[in-house]
Structure formats: C-alpha cells, structure tokens
Amino acid sequence: MTVDGLITAAAAVPLPSDGRLTGGVYVWNGGDRELTVPEGARASLLLLHAEEHKAEIGIEIGRGAELSVVELFTSAADAVLHLTQDEASLCRMTALVLSSARVHHTIDLVQRDARFDLGGAFVLSGDDRADWKIDVNHRSSDCSSRSVVKGVASGSAYGRFGGLVYVAPDAQRTDSQQTSRNVTIGRDARVETAPQLEIYADDVKCSHGATVGQIDGEAIMYMRQRGLTETQARRLQIEGFVGDAVMHSAVESVAEPLARIVAEKLETI
C-alpha cells in the first residue's frame, strides 16, 4: 500500500491556490504552505511526507471551524506544523511516523473554547531515528487539549518524544492531558520521552504521563501456547498497542489503508 491509496480512499483533492479549506478532503505532499479554515467551515487534510524534504506548514482554524488532519511520515523528513485555533474551533489529528524524521508540532489555542485532540504513534526499525516534539499552548480560558502518542522501536532504532503543555496566566479552566507510552524490542533499541507542564493559572485540570518498557513476555508466551509463532505473537501485540491511533483516524475514510501501511512497517520489526 502506498500513499496514493490514501488519496484515493479519501477522494482527496489538491490544495486550492488561495489556501482556503472550505470543505471536503485536501491533500498536501510537499512545500511550505499557509492555510486557513474559514469561520464555521469543516474540512479534512492529508499531510503526506513520502519523500525526503523540509517543510513548514501554518494553519489557522477560524471561529467555530473544524479541521480533521492525518499526517503520515513514510520517508525521512524535517517538518514543522503550526496550528492556530480561534474561538470554539476544533482540530482532530492523527499522526504516524514510520521512518526517520524530525517533527515539530506547535498548537496555539488563542481564543476560548478551542479544542485540540491528537492520537499518534511512531513505529521505528533498523537504524531509524525520529525526534518528535509537540508544544500545546493554552493562551485563553476554557480550552482543552488531549495528546496520546505511542512509540515502538526495534533493532537499533531510536525515538524521542518531547511534549510541553503551556498554560498562560489568563487561561483559567484549562483541561489538558498528555500521554506518552513506549515499547522497545531488543537490547539496542531506545526511546526517550520528556513530557512537561508549565502552568501559570490556578483553575486548571492538567495531567501528563510517560512510560518506556519492553514487550509483554507473558502475553507472548500465552499466544505461543495457542499455536502462534513468536514473530506472529509479537506482531499481534504491537498491532494492538498502536492500533488505536490507526482505527480512530481523524479522517475516517483512510483508516483501512492506514492500517495496511502500518502493517507493512510492522513486517520490518
């Protein structure tokens, strides 16, 4: 399965020349761009990093607008994404890193009642190197954010996740959750995770958590007792671990082709 399958499944169209996302599903596959989702509009966007490149993408989501984003890395890339969200706007995002990459997401919730929701995963093998940073800035009151990123590294791969949730002094009633869960396979694979909270308001509900561990040996043994090989058992466990990010894709129509792309990557674990 290639990224072309995602474009076909979503019936995606190229970005408009004026950068205004007014409805439907759009596809970006390279180059610096500034995009807007006008007030009250609803749109979807595929960000596809299928070639080695550097890119900066800026997106402004207007008042009451909704944007669903799927970002996929299948080749080495250095990508910066900056989202700015207005009052009562919503951004749902699915991000998958399946190759070496440098990723930096910055989300600015600048007006009240804005909401950001990210489910993501990185799956690294061989000598892949990935560095993923997410900054979520709560700059106004009554905003919410949720970031759940799961990581898998095998062989001599290295993954790093850094997350910062910033809450400004006037951002009362902020509700923010950040979770980083990771699994390493083999003695040479490494994952580092560093979630942070920086809070200057007193009426908030914020939490973060991070874990790095080995694959569940008891679960592998249980599955092998039921006729699976060690490779099959390990793959099933990893598929279950990262599956939420894929099956709950922000763009529903690409969940199945995304699952096939991830399955191909898991063949290298």
HELIX and SHEET records of a PDB file:
HELIX    1   1 VAL A    3  ALA A   10  1                                   8    
HELIX    2   2 GLY A  217  ARG A  224  1                                   8    
HELIX    3   3 GLU A  230  MET A  247  1                                  18    
HELIX    4   4 GLU A  252  VAL A  254  5                                   3    
HELIX    5   5 ALA A  255  LEU A  266  1                                  12    
SHEET    1   A 9 VAL A  13  PRO A  14  0                                        
SHEET    2   A 9 VAL A  25  TRP A  28  1                                        
SHEET    3   A 9 ARG A  42  HIS A  49  1                                        
SHEET    4   A 9 GLU A  66  PHE A  73  1                                        
SHEET    5   A 9 LEU A  90  VAL A  97  1                                        
SHEET    6   A 9 ARG A 115  LEU A 124  1                                        
SHEET    7   A 9 SER A 144  SER A 154  1                                        
SHEET    8   A 9 THR A 174  ILE A 185  1                                        
SHEET    9   A 9 VAL A 204  GLN A 214  1                                        
SHEET    1   B 7 ARG A  33  VAL A  37  0                                        
SHEET    2   B 7 HIS A  53  ILE A  61  1                                        
SHEET    3   B 7 ALA A  77  GLN A  85  1                                        
SHEET    4   B 7 ALA A 101  LEU A 109  1                                        
SHEET    5   B 7 ARG A 129  HIS A 138  1                                        
SHEET    6   B 7 TYR A 158  VAL A 167  1                                        
SHEET    7   B 7 ARG A 190  ILE A 199  1                                        
END                                                                             
